[in-house]
Amino acid sequence: MILSEFGKNRSLAPDCVEAQDLVKKWQAYITSNYYTCTKEILSCLGQMYVGDERFTQYIDQYGAGTAAFMTAAIEIYIR
């Protein structure tokens, strides 16, 4: 699962190639399984990951700080 990959790599810099590849995979996963995930939608999702404690708790089960890492990587990706 892609979330576990984010968790395993949360110590990387959010702007590194590996982190940016994970965001691209995450966006493709959402698009393939739910709805077309534009960069605008992805940005909103990233903000929810840290802005809503339910999302943070769920994502951080893959390692403390995973939600914050995802959000930072997403913000770089959407630029």
N, CA, C and O atoms as a Maestro MAE file, in Angstrom:
{
 s_m_m2io_version
 :::
 2.0.0
}

f_m_ct {
 s_m_title
 :::
 protein
 m_atom[316] {
  # First column is atom index #
  i_m_mmod_type
  r_m_x_coord
  r_m_y_coord
  r_m_z_coord
  i_m_residue_number
  s_m_chain_name
  s_m_pdb_residue_name
  s_m_pdb_atom_name
  i_m_atomic_number
  :::
  1 25 0.839 -1.192 0.000 1 A "MET " " N  " 7
  2 3 0.000 0.000 0.000 1 A "MET " " CA " 6
  3 2 0.880 1.250 0.000 1 A "MET " " C  " 6
  4 15 1.937 1.287 0.628 1 A "MET " " O  " 8
  5 25 0.428 2.241 -0.700 2 A "ILE " " N  " 7
  6 3 1.221 3.456 -0.862 2 A "ILE " " CA " 6
  7 2 1.417 4.188 0.466 2 A "ILE " " C  " 6
  8 15 2.479 4.767 0.692 2 A "ILE " " O  " 8
  9 25 0.423 4.173 1.340 3 A "LEU " " N  " 7
  10 3 0.582 4.856 2.634 3 A "LEU " " CA " 6
  11 2 1.744 4.277 3.421 3 A "LEU " " C  " 6
  12 15 2.480 5.018 4.073 3 A "LEU " " O  " 8
  13 25 1.919 2.967 3.371 4 A "SER " " N  " 7
  14 3 3.041 2.362 4.099 4 A "SER " " CA " 6
  15 2 4.371 2.789 3.488 4 A "SER " " C  " 6
  16 15 5.370 2.908 4.198 4 A "SER " " O  " 8
  17 25 4.391 3.021 2.169 5 A "GLU " " N  " 7
  18 3 5.614 3.516 1.527 5 A "GLU " " CA " 6
  19 2 5.937 4.923 2.010 5 A "GLU " " C  " 6
  20 15 7.099 5.250 2.247 5 A "GLU " " O  " 8
  21 25 4.908 5.753 2.155 6 A "PHE " " N  " 7
  22 3 5.131 7.088 2.724 6 A "PHE " " CA " 6
  23 2 5.700 6.949 4.140 6 A "PHE " " C  " 6
  24 15 6.640 7.653 4.506 6 A "PHE " " O  " 8
  25 25 5.132 6.049 4.923 7 A "GLY " " N  " 7
  26 3 5.603 5.848 6.289 7 A "GLY " " CA " 6
  27 2 7.059 5.418 6.351 7 A "GLY " " C  " 6
  28 15 7.821 5.911 7.182 7 A "GLY " " O  " 8
  29 25 7.442 4.506 5.481 8 A "LYS " " N  " 7
  30 3 8.823 4.012 5.457 8 A "LYS " " CA " 6
  31 2 9.807 5.086 5.017 8 A "LYS " " C  " 6
  32 15 10.987 5.036 5.363 8 A "LYS " " O  " 8
  33 25 9.321 6.050 4.259 9 A "ASN " " N  " 7
  34 3 10.202 7.077 3.700 9 A "ASN " " CA " 6
  35 2 10.027 8.449 4.328 9 A "ASN " " C  " 6
  36 15 10.535 9.436 3.795 9 A "ASN " " O  " 8
  37 25 9.319 8.534 5.446 10 A "ARG " " N  " 7
  38 3 8.989 9.825 6.045 10 A "ARG " " CA " 6
  39 2 10.202 10.608 6.542 10 A "ARG " " C  " 6
  40 15 10.084 11.796 6.843 10 A "ARG " " O  " 8
  41 25 11.361 9.965 6.634 11 A "SER " " N  " 7
  42 3 12.565 10.684 7.065 11 A "SER " " CA " 6
  43 2 13.275 11.368 5.890 11 A "SER " " C  " 6
  44 15 14.240 12.106 6.090 11 A "SER " " O  " 8
  45 25 12.801 11.124 4.681 12 A "LEU " " N  " 7
  46 3 13.388 11.768 3.510 12 A "LEU " " CA " 6
  47 2 12.928 13.219 3.408 12 A "LEU " " C  " 6
  48 15 11.946 13.617 4.034 12 A "LEU " " O  " 8
  49 25 13.635 13.984 2.628 13 A "ALA " " N  " 7
  50 3 13.204 15.359 2.350 13 A "ALA " " CA " 6
  51 2 11.976 15.292 1.452 13 A "ALA " " C  " 6
  52 15 11.962 14.521 0.492 13 A "ALA " " O  " 8
  53 25 10.950 16.078 1.742 14 A "PRO " " N  " 7
  54 3 9.728 16.033 0.941 14 A "PRO " " CA " 6
  55 2 9.931 16.410 -0.520 14 A "PRO " " C  " 6
  56 15 9.099 16.083 -1.365 14 A "PRO " " O  " 8
  57 25 11.032 17.097 -0.826 15 A "ASP " " N  " 7
  58 3 11.281 17.495 -2.213 15 A "ASP " " CA " 6
  59 2 12.188 16.532 -2.975 15 A "ASP " " C  " 6
  60 15 12.517 16.777 -4.136 15 A "ASP " " O  " 8
  61 25 12.592 15.444 -2.333 16 A "CYS " " N  " 7
  62 3 13.469 14.493 -3.019 16 A "CYS " " CA " 6
  63 2 12.679 13.698 -4.065 16 A "CYS " " C  " 6
  64 15 11.451 13.625 -4.007 16 A "CYS " " O  " 8
  65 25 13.384 13.122 -4.998 17 A "VAL " " N  " 7
  66 3 12.764 12.391 -6.103 17 A "VAL " " CA " 6
  67 2 11.869 11.273 -5.591 17 A "VAL " " C  " 6
  68 15 10.770 11.080 -6.109 17 A "VAL " " O  " 8
  69 25 12.317 10.535 -4.585 18 A "GLU " " N  " 7
  70 3 11.541 9.411 -4.062 18 A "GLU " " CA " 6
  71 2 10.202 9.883 -3.490 18 A "GLU " " C  " 6
  72 15 9.164 9.274 -3.749 18 A "GLU " " O  " 8
  73 25 10.230 10.962 -2.719 19 A "ALA " " N  " 7
  74 3 9.003 11.490 -2.123 19 A "ALA " " CA " 6
  75 2 8.058 12.002 -3.200 19 A "ALA " " C  " 6
  76 15 6.848 11.783 -3.126 19 A "ALA " " O  " 8
  77 25 8.601 12.675 -4.186 20 A "GLN " " N  " 7
  78 3 7.767 13.196 -5.261 20 A "GLN " " CA " 6
  79 2 7.167 12.069 -6.104 20 A "GLN " " C  " 6
  80 15 6.042 12.185 -6.590 20 A "GLN " " O  " 8
  81 25 7.914 10.988 -6.275 21 A "ASP " " N  " 7
  82 3 7.376 9.810 -6.976 21 A "ASP " " CA " 6
  83 2 6.223 9.184 -6.191 21 A "ASP " " C  " 6
  84 15 5.245 8.717 -6.776 21 A "ASP " " O  " 8
  85 25 6.345 9.180 -4.868 22 A "LEU " " N  " 7
  86 3 5.264 8.643 -4.036 22 A "LEU " " CA " 6
  87 2 3.995 9.479 -4.176 22 A "LEU " " C  " 6
  88 15 2.894 8.933 -4.236 22 A "LEU " " O  " 8
  89 25 4.144 10.785 -4.228 23 A "VAL " " N  " 7
  90 3 2.973 11.654 -4.395 23 A "VAL " " CA " 6
  91 2 2.315 11.372 -5.745 23 A "VAL " " C  " 6
  92 15 1.091 11.285 -5.844 23 A "VAL " " O  " 8
  93 25 3.132 11.231 -6.770 24 A "LYS " " N  " 7
  94 3 2.597 10.926 -8.102 24 A "LYS " " CA " 6
  95 2 1.829 9.604 -8.078 24 A "LYS " " C  " 6
  96 15 0.751 9.498 -8.664 24 A "LYS " " O  " 8
  97 25 2.387 8.598 -7.399 25 A "LYS " " N  " 7
  98 3 1.710 7.309 -7.270 25 A "LYS " " CA " 6
  99 2 0.415 7.451 -6.473 25 A "LYS " " C  " 6
  100 15 -0.588 6.822 -6.810 25 A "LYS " " O  " 8
  101 25 0.427 8.262 -5.433 26 A "TRP " " N  " 7
  102 3 -0.760 8.484 -4.608 26 A "TRP " " CA " 6
  103 2 -1.869 9.141 -5.424 26 A "TRP " " C  " 6
  104 15 -3.029 8.736 -5.347 26 A "TRP " " O  " 8
  105 25 -1.509 10.151 -6.200 27 A "GLN " " N  " 7
  106 3 -2.477 10.825 -7.055 27 A "GLN " " CA " 6
  107 2 -3.063 9.840 -8.074 27 A "GLN " " C  " 6
  108 15 -4.271 9.841 -8.316 27 A "GLN " " O  " 8
  109 25 -2.223 9.015 -8.660 28 A "ALA " " N  " 7
  110 3 -2.696 8.018 -9.638 28 A "ALA " " CA " 6
  111 2 -3.596 6.978 -8.967 28 A "ALA " " C  " 6
  112 15 -4.584 6.537 -9.554 28 A "ALA " " O  " 8
  113 25 -3.255 6.589 -7.742 29 A "TYR " " N  " 7
  114 3 -4.071 5.624 -6.994 29 A "TYR " " CA " 6
  115 2 -5.474 6.186 -6.746 29 A "TYR " " C  " 6
  116 15 -6.470 5.496 -6.964 29 A "TYR " " O  " 8
  117 25 -5.545 7.420 -6.296 30 A "ILE " " N  " 7
  118 3 -6.843 8.054 -6.036 30 A "ILE " " CA " 6
  119 2 -7.643 8.134 -7.337 30 A "ILE " " C  " 6
  120 15 -8.832 7.816 -7.362 30 A "ILE " " O  " 8
  121 25 -6.989 8.556 -8.406 31 A "THR " " N  " 7
  122 3 -7.663 8.681 -9.699 31 A "THR " " CA " 6
  123 2 -8.163 7.324 -10.190 31 A "THR " " C  " 6
  124 15 -9.275 7.232 -10.710 31 A "THR " " O  " 8
  125 25 -7.378 6.295 -10.036 32 A "SER " " N  " 7
  126 3 -7.758 4.953 -10.509 32 A "SER " " CA " 6
  127 2 -8.872 4.327 -9.692 32 A "SER " " C  " 6
  128 15 -9.667 3.547 -10.216 32 A "SER " " O  " 8
  129 25 -8.934 4.663 -8.410 33 A "ASN " " N  " 7
  130 3 -9.862 3.974 -7.518 33 A "ASN " " CA " 6
  131 2 -11.063 4.794 -7.060 33 A "ASN " " C  " 6
  132 15 -12.052 4.226 -6.597 33 A "ASN " " O  " 8
  133 25 -10.996 6.124 -7.182 34 A "TYR " " N  " 7
  134 3 -12.074 6.938 -6.633 34 A "TYR " " CA " 6
  135 2 -12.595 7.991 -7.606 34 A "TYR " " C  " 6
  136 15 -13.744 7.910 -8.040 34 A "TYR " " O  " 8
  137 25 -11.786 8.961 -7.949 35 A "TYR " " N  " 7
  138 3 -12.204 10.081 -8.788 35 A "TYR " " CA " 6
  139 2 -10.957 10.727 -9.362 35 A "TYR " " C  " 6
  140 15 -9.849 10.487 -8.882 35 A "TYR " " O  " 8
  141 25 -11.132 11.537 -10.379 36 A "THR " " N  " 7
  142 3 -9.995 12.237 -10.968 36 A "THR " " CA " 6
  143 2 -9.409 13.182 -9.924 36 A "THR " " C  " 6
  144 15 -10.068 14.115 -9.466 36 A "THR " " O  " 8
  145 25 -8.182 12.924 -9.566 37 A "CYS " " N  " 7
  146 3 -7.514 13.690 -8.514 37 A "CYS " " CA " 6
  147 2 -6.618 14.748 -9.155 37 A "CYS " " C  " 6
  148 15 -5.460 14.486 -9.479 37 A "CYS " " O  " 8
  149 25 -7.168 15.933 -9.330 38 A "THR " " N  " 7
  150 3 -6.400 17.051 -9.877 38 A "THR " " CA " 6
  151 2 -5.402 17.541 -8.829 38 A "THR " " C  " 6
  152 15 -5.455 17.141 -7.666 38 A "THR " " O  " 8
  153 25 -4.506 18.400 -9.256 39 A "LYS " " N  " 7
  154 3 -3.557 18.973 -8.295 39 A "LYS " " CA " 6
  155 2 -4.283 19.796 -7.236 39 A "LYS " " C  " 6
  156 15 -3.864 19.823 -6.079 39 A "LYS " " O  " 8
  157 25 -5.363 20.465 -7.618 40 A "GLU " " N  " 7
  158 3 -6.136 21.255 -6.645 40 A "GLU " " CA " 6
  159 2 -6.760 20.335 -5.593 40 A "GLU " " C  " 6
  160 15 -6.700 20.626 -4.398 40 A "GLU " " O  " 8
  161 25 -7.348 19.246 -6.028 41 A "ILE " " N  " 7
  162 3 -7.936 18.281 -5.090 41 A "ILE " " CA " 6
  163 2 -6.853 17.682 -4.218 41 A "ILE " " C  " 6
  164 15 -7.031 17.543 -3.008 41 A "ILE " " O  " 8
  165 25 -5.731 17.326 -4.824 42 A "LEU " " N  " 7
  166 3 -4.626 16.733 -4.067 42 A "LEU " " CA " 6
  167 2 -4.140 17.689 -2.982 42 A "LEU " " C  " 6
  168 15 -3.838 17.269 -1.865 42 A "LEU " " O  " 8
  169 25 -4.066 18.970 -3.314 43 A "SER " " N  " 7
  170 3 -3.658 19.971 -2.333 43 A "SER " " CA " 6
  171 2 -4.625 20.010 -1.152 43 A "SER " " C  " 6
  172 15 -4.206 20.059 0.005 43 A "SER " " O  " 8
  173 25 -5.916 19.987 -1.454 44 A "CYS " " N  " 7
  174 3 -6.931 20.001 -0.387 44 A "CYS " " CA " 6
  175 2 -6.826 18.744 0.476 44 A "CYS " " C  " 6
  176 15 -6.934 18.806 1.701 44 A "CYS " " O  " 8
  177 25 -6.620 17.627 -0.168 45 A "LEU " " N  " 7
  178 3 -6.459 16.385 0.598 45 A "LEU " " CA " 6
  179 2 -5.252 16.488 1.528 45 A "LEU " " C  " 6
  180 15 -5.323 16.116 2.699 45 A "LEU " " O  " 8
  181 25 -4.147 16.996 0.994 46 A "GLY " " N  " 7
  182 3 -2.943 17.149 1.813 46 A "GLY " " CA " 6
  183 2 -3.200 17.995 3.048 46 A "GLY " " C  " 6
  184 15 -2.708 17.681 4.132 46 A "GLY " " O  " 8
  185 25 -3.963 19.062 2.893 47 A "GLN " " N  " 7
  186 3 -4.291 19.908 4.041 47 A "GLN " " CA " 6
  187 2 -5.175 19.172 5.044 47 A "GLN " " C  " 6
  188 15 -5.049 19.366 6.253 47 A "GLN " " O  " 8
  189 25 -6.063 18.333 4.538 48 A "MET " " N  " 7
  190 3 -6.917 17.543 5.438 48 A "MET " " CA " 6
  191 2 -6.102 16.528 6.238 48 A "MET " " C  " 6
  192 15 -6.440 16.215 7.380 48 A "MET " " O  " 8
  193 25 -5.039 16.022 5.641 49 A "TYR " " N  " 7
  194 3 -4.230 15.007 6.320 49 A "TYR " " CA " 6
  195 2 -3.629 15.533 7.617 49 A "TYR " " C  " 6
  196 15 -3.405 14.761 8.549 49 A "TYR " " O  " 8
  197 25 -3.367 16.827 7.689 50 A "VAL " " N  " 7
  198 3 -2.836 17.414 8.922 50 A "VAL " " CA " 6
  199 2 -3.849 18.286 9.649 50 A "VAL " " C  " 6
  200 15 -3.679 18.580 10.833 50 A "VAL " " O  " 8
  201 25 -4.896 18.699 8.954 51 A "GLY " " N  " 7
  202 3 -5.885 19.593 9.552 51 A "GLY " " CA " 6
  203 2 -7.002 18.883 10.287 51 A "GLY " " C  " 6
  204 15 -7.696 19.487 11.106 51 A "GLY " " O  " 8
  205 25 -7.178 17.614 10.000 52 A "ASP " " N  " 7
  206 3 -8.234 16.829 10.641 52 A "ASP " " CA " 6
  207 2 -7.564 15.684 11.390 52 A "ASP " " C  " 6
  208 15 -6.945 14.807 10.787 52 A "ASP " " O  " 8
  209 25 -7.696 15.706 12.689 53 A "GLU " " N  " 7
  210 3 -6.976 14.719 13.513 53 A "GLU " " CA " 6
  211 2 -7.339 13.283 13.180 53 A "GLU " " C  " 6
  212 15 -6.540 12.379 13.422 53 A "GLU " " O  " 8
  213 25 -8.516 13.051 12.634 54 A "ARG " " N  " 7
  214 3 -8.891 11.679 12.247 54 A "ARG " " CA " 6
  215 2 -8.015 11.191 11.094 54 A "ARG " " C  " 6
  216 15 -7.566 10.045 11.091 54 A "ARG " " O  " 8
  217 25 -7.777 12.060 10.122 55 A "PHE " " N  " 7
  218 3 -6.876 11.698 9.024 55 A "PHE " " CA " 6
  219 2 -5.460 11.511 9.545 55 A "PHE " " C  " 6
  220 15 -4.786 10.539 9.205 55 A "PHE " " O  " 8
  221 25 -5.013 12.452 10.373 56 A "THR " " N  " 7
  222 3 -3.653 12.381 10.916 56 A "THR " " CA " 6
  223 2 -3.447 11.082 11.682 56 A "THR " " C  " 6
  224 15 -2.439 10.404 11.484 56 A "THR " " O  " 8
  225 25 -4.377 10.729 12.543 57 A "GLN " " N  " 7
  226 3 -4.246 9.497 13.323 57 A "GLN " " CA " 6
  227 2 -4.206 8.272 12.421 57 A "GLN " " C  " 6
  228 15 -3.409 7.360 12.641 57 A "GLN " " O  " 8
  229 25 -5.061 8.249 11.409 58 A "TYR " " N  " 7
  230 3 -5.085 7.102 10.512 58 A "TYR " " CA " 6
  231 2 -3.768 6.985 9.733 58 A "TYR " " C  " 6
  232 15 -3.176 5.907 9.671 58 A "TYR " " O  " 8
  233 25 -3.318 8.083 9.148 59 A "ILE " " N  " 7
  234 3 -2.099 8.039 8.338 59 A "ILE " " CA " 6
  235 2 -0.876 7.815 9.209 59 A "ILE " " C  " 6
  236 15 0.047 7.111 8.797 59 A "ILE " " O  " 8
  237 25 -0.846 8.389 10.389 60 A "ASP " " N  " 7
  238 3 0.306 8.232 11.275 60 A "ASP " " CA " 6
  239 2 0.418 6.843 11.891 60 A "ASP " " C  " 6
  240 15 1.374 6.570 12.617 60 A "ASP " " O  " 8
  241 25 -0.534 5.968 11.617 61 A "GLN " " N  " 7
  242 3 -0.358 4.579 12.048 61 A "GLN " " CA " 6
  243 2 0.788 3.931 11.262 61 A "GLN " " C  " 6
  244 15 1.301 2.883 11.654 61 A "GLN " " O  " 8
  245 25 1.179 4.554 10.164 62 A "TYR " " N  " 7
  246 3 2.308 4.070 9.370 62 A "TYR " " CA " 6
  247 2 3.620 4.679 9.837 62 A "TYR " " C  " 6
  248 15 4.665 4.458 9.226 62 A "TYR " " O  " 8
  249 25 3.567 5.437 10.910 63 A "GLY " " N  " 7
  250 3 4.739 6.057 11.503 63 A "GLY " " CA " 6
  251 2 4.429 7.498 11.859 63 A "GLY " " C  " 6
  252 15 3.852 8.235 11.060 63 A "GLY " " O  " 8
  253 25 4.810 7.891 13.051 64 A "ALA " " N  " 7
  254 3 4.557 9.268 13.499 64 A "ALA " " CA " 6
  255 2 5.173 10.261 12.529 64 A "ALA " " C  " 6
  256 15 6.352 10.166 12.190 64 A "ALA " " O  " 8
  257 25 4.374 11.200 12.091 65 A "GLY " " N  " 7
  258 3 4.848 12.218 11.172 65 A "GLY " " CA " 6
  259 2 4.584 11.917 9.704 65 A "GLY " " C  " 6
  260 15 4.921 12.722 8.835 65 A "GLY " " O  " 8
  261 25 3.985 10.765 9.422 66 A "THR " " N  " 7
  262 3 3.721 10.405 8.024 66 A "THR " " CA " 6
  263 2 2.752 11.385 7.376 66 A "THR " " C  " 6
  264 15 2.958 11.778 6.227 66 A "THR " " O  " 8
  265 25 1.704 11.788 8.084 67 A "ALA " " N  " 7
  266 3 0.733 12.733 7.522 67 A "ALA " " CA " 6
  267 2 1.401 14.070 7.199 67 A "ALA " " C  " 6
  268 15 1.150 14.651 6.143 67 A "ALA " " O  " 8
  269 25 2.231 14.548 8.086 68 A "ALA " " N  " 7
  270 3 2.925 15.822 7.850 68 A "ALA " " CA " 6
  271 2 3.890 15.691 6.670 68 A "ALA " " C  " 6
  272 15 4.021 16.620 5.873 68 A "ALA " " O  " 8
  273 25 4.557 14.560 6.557 69 A "PHE " " N  " 7
  274 3 5.458 14.318 5.435 69 A "PHE " " CA " 6
  275 2 4.690 14.308 4.118 69 A "PHE " " C  " 6
  276 15 5.119 14.917 3.138 69 A "PHE " " O  " 8
  277 25 3.558 13.618 4.101 70 A "MET " " N  " 7
  278 3 2.733 13.576 2.890 70 A "MET " " CA " 6
  279 2 2.293 14.982 2.488 70 A "MET " " C  " 6
  280 15 2.377 15.359 1.319 70 A "MET " " O  " 8
  281 25 1.829 15.744 3.461 71 A "THR " " N  " 7
  282 3 1.361 17.102 3.186 71 A "THR " " CA " 6
  283 2 2.479 17.960 2.609 71 A "THR " " C  " 6
  284 15 2.269 18.681 1.633 71 A "THR " " O  " 8
  285 25 3.650 17.887 3.199 72 A "ALA " " N  " 7
  286 3 4.787 18.677 2.708 72 A "ALA " " CA " 6
  287 2 5.173 18.248 1.291 72 A "ALA " " C  " 6
  288 15 5.441 19.092 0.436 72 A "ALA " " O  " 8
  289 25 5.202 16.946 1.046 73 A "ALA " " N  " 7
  290 3 5.562 16.442 -0.278 73 A "ALA " " CA " 6
  291 2 4.515 16.835 -1.322 73 A "ALA " " C  " 6
  292 15 4.855 17.178 -2.454 73 A "ALA " " O  " 8
  293 25 3.254 16.783 -0.934 74 A "ILE " " N  " 7
  294 3 2.174 17.181 -1.847 74 A "ILE " " CA " 6
  295 2 2.286 18.648 -2.197 74 A "ILE " " C  " 6
  296 15 2.128 19.016 -3.361 74 A "ILE " " O  " 8
  297 25 2.555 19.496 -1.216 75 A "GLU " " N  " 7
  298 3 2.651 20.929 -1.469 75 A "GLU " " CA " 6
  299 2 3.775 21.241 -2.460 75 A "GLU " " C  " 6
  300 15 3.638 22.146 -3.284 75 A "GLU " " O  " 8
  301 25 4.851 20.521 -2.388 76 A "ILE " " N  " 7
  302 3 5.955 20.704 -3.344 76 A "ILE " " CA " 6
  303 2 5.534 20.188 -4.717 76 A "ILE " " C  " 6
  304 15 5.804 20.828 -5.733 76 A "ILE " " O  " 8
  305 25 4.885 19.054 -4.745 77 A "TYR " " N  " 7
  306 3 4.467 18.419 -6.006 77 A "TYR " " CA " 6
  307 2 3.512 19.296 -6.808 77 A "TYR " " C  " 6
  308 15 3.603 19.352 -8.034 77 A "TYR " " O  " 8
  309 25 2.608 19.973 -6.133 78 A "ILE " " N  " 7
  310 3 1.568 20.724 -6.857 78 A "ILE " " CA " 6
  311 2 2.071 22.058 -7.423 78 A "ILE " " C  " 6
  312 15 1.357 22.689 -8.203 78 A "ILE " " O  " 8
  313 25 3.229 22.486 -7.069 79 A "ARG " " N  " 7
  314 3 3.767 23.777 -7.556 79 A "ARG " " CA " 6
  315 2 4.057 23.731 -9.034 79 A "ARG " " C  " 6
  316 15 4.511 24.722 -9.606 79 A "ARG " " O  " 8
  :::
 }
 m_bond[315] {
  # First column is bond index #
  i_m_from
  i_m_to
  i_m_order
  :::
  1 1 2 1
  2 2 3 1
  3 3 4 2
  4 3 5 1
  5 5 6 1
  6 6 7 1
  7 7 8 2
  8 7 9 1
  9 9 10 1
  10 10 11 1
  11 11 12 2
  12 11 13 1
  13 13 14 1
  14 14 15 1
  15 15 16 2
  16 15 17 1
  17 17 18 1
  18 18 19 1
  19 19 20 2
  20 19 21 1
  21 21 22 1
  22 22 23 1
  23 23 24 2
  24 23 25 1
  25 25 26 1
  26 26 27 1
  27 27 28 2
  28 27 29 1
  29 29 30 1
  30 30 31 1
  31 31 32 2
  32 31 33 1
  33 33 34 1
  34 34 35 1
  35 35 36 2
  36 35 37 1
  37 37 38 1
  38 38 39 1
  39 39 40 2
  40 39 41 1
  41 41 42 1
  42 42 43 1
  43 43 44 2
  44 43 45 1
  45 45 46 1
  46 46 47 1
  47 47 48 2
  48 47 49 1
  49 49 50 1
  50 50 51 1
  51 51 52 2
  52 51 53 1
  53 53 54 1
  54 54 55 1
  55 55 56 2
  56 55 57 1
  57 57 58 1
  58 58 59 1
  59 59 60 2
  60 59 61 1
  61 61 62 1
  62 62 63 1
  63 63 64 2
  64 63 65 1
  65 65 66 1
  66 66 67 1
  67 67 68 2
  68 67 69 1
  69 69 70 1
  70 70 71 1
  71 71 72 2
  72 71 73 1
  73 73 74 1
  74 74 75 1
  75 75 76 2
  76 75 77 1
  77 77 78 1
  78 78 79 1
  79 79 80 2
  80 79 81 1
  81 81 82 1
  82 82 83 1
  83 83 84 2
  84 83 85 1
  85 85 86 1
  86 86 87 1
  87 87 88 2
  88 87 89 1
  89 89 90 1
  90 90 91 1
  91 91 92 2
  92 91 93 1
  93 93 94 1
  94 94 95 1
  95 95 96 2
  96 95 97 1
  97 97 98 1
  98 98 99 1
  99 99 100 2
  100 99 101 1
  101 101 102 1
  102 102 103 1
  103 103 104 2
  104 103 105 1
  105 105 106 1
  106 106 107 1
  107 107 108 2
  108 107 109 1
  109 109 110 1
  110 110 111 1
  111 111 112 2
  112 111 113 1
  113 113 114 1
  114 114 115 1
  115 115 116 2
  116 115 117 1
  117 117 118 1
  118 118 119 1
  119 119 120 2
  120 119 121 1
  121 121 122 1
  122 122 123 1
  123 123 124 2
  124 123 125 1
  125 125 126 1
  126 126 127 1
  127 127 128 2
  128 127 129 1
  129 129 130 1
  130 130 131 1
  131 131 132 2
  132 131 133 1
  133 133 134 1
  134 134 135 1
  135 135 136 2
  136 135 137 1
  137 137 138 1
  138 138 139 1
  139 139 140 2
  140 139 141 1
  141 141 142 1
  142 142 143 1
  143 143 144 2
  144 143 145 1
  145 145 146 1
  146 146 147 1
  147 147 148 2
  148 147 149 1
  149 149 150 1
  150 150 151 1
  151 151 152 2
  152 151 153 1
  153 153 154 1
  154 154 155 1
  155 155 156 2
  156 155 157 1
  157 157 158 1
  158 158 159 1
  159 159 160 2
  160 159 161 1
  161 161 162 1
  162 162 163 1
  163 163 164 2
  164 163 165 1
  165 165 166 1
  166 166 167 1
  167 167 168 2
  168 167 169 1
  169 169 170 1
  170 170 171 1
  171 171 172 2
  172 171 173 1
  173 173 174 1
  174 174 175 1
  175 175 176 2
  176 175 177 1
  177 177 178 1
  178 178 179 1
  179 179 180 2
  180 179 181 1
  181 181 182 1
  182 182 183 1
  183 183 184 2
  184 183 185 1
  185 185 186 1
  186 186 187 1
  187 187 188 2
  188 187 189 1
  189 189 190 1
  190 190 191 1
  191 191 192 2
  192 191 193 1
  193 193 194 1
  194 194 195 1
  195 195 196 2
  196 195 197 1
  197 197 198 1
  198 198 199 1
  199 199 200 2
  200 199 201 1
  201 201 202 1
  202 202 203 1
  203 203 204 2
  204 203 205 1
  205 205 206 1
  206 206 207 1
  207 207 208 2
  208 207 209 1
  209 209 210 1
  210 210 211 1
  211 211 212 2
  212 211 213 1
  213 213 214 1
  214 214 215 1
  215 215 216 2
  216 215 217 1
  217 217 218 1
  218 218 219 1
  219 219 220 2
  220 219 221 1
  221 221 222 1
  222 222 223 1
  223 223 224 2
  224 223 225 1
  225 225 226 1
  226 226 227 1
  227 227 228 2
  228 227 229 1
  229 229 230 1
  230 230 231 1
  231 231 232 2
  232 231 233 1
  233 233 234 1
  234 234 235 1
  235 235 236 2
  236 235 237 1
  237 237 238 1
  238 238 239 1
  239 239 240 2
  240 239 241 1
  241 241 242 1
  242 242 243 1
  243 243 244 2
  244 243 245 1
  245 245 246 1
  246 246 247 1
  247 247 248 2
  248 247 249 1
  249 249 250 1
  250 250 251 1
  251 251 252 2
  252 251 253 1
  253 253 254 1
  254 254 255 1
  255 255 256 2
  256 255 257 1
  257 257 258 1
  258 258 259 1
  259 259 260 2
  260 259 261 1
  261 261 262 1
  262 262 263 1
  263 263 264 2
  264 263 265 1
  265 265 266 1
  266 266 267 1
  267 267 268 2
  268 267 269 1
  269 269 270 1
  270 270 271 1
  271 271 272 2
  272 271 273 1
  273 273 274 1
  274 274 275 1
  275 275 276 2
  276 275 277 1
  277 277 278 1
  278 278 279 1
  279 279 280 2
  280 279 281 1
  281 281 282 1
  282 282 283 1
  283 283 284 2
  284 283 285 1
  285 285 286 1
  286 286 287 1
  287 287 288 2
  288 287 289 1
  289 289 290 1
  290 290 291 1
  291 291 292 2
  292 291 293 1
  293 293 294 1
  294 294 295 1
  295 295 296 2
  296 295 297 1
  297 297 298 1
  298 298 299 1
  299 299 300 2
  300 299 301 1
  301 301 302 1
  302 302 303 1
  303 303 304 2
  304 303 305 1
  305 305 306 1
  306 306 307 1
  307 307 308 2
  308 307 309 1
  309 309 310 1
  310 310 311 1
  311 311 312 2
  312 311 313 1
  313 313 314 1
  314 314 315 1
  315 315 316 2
  :::
 }
}
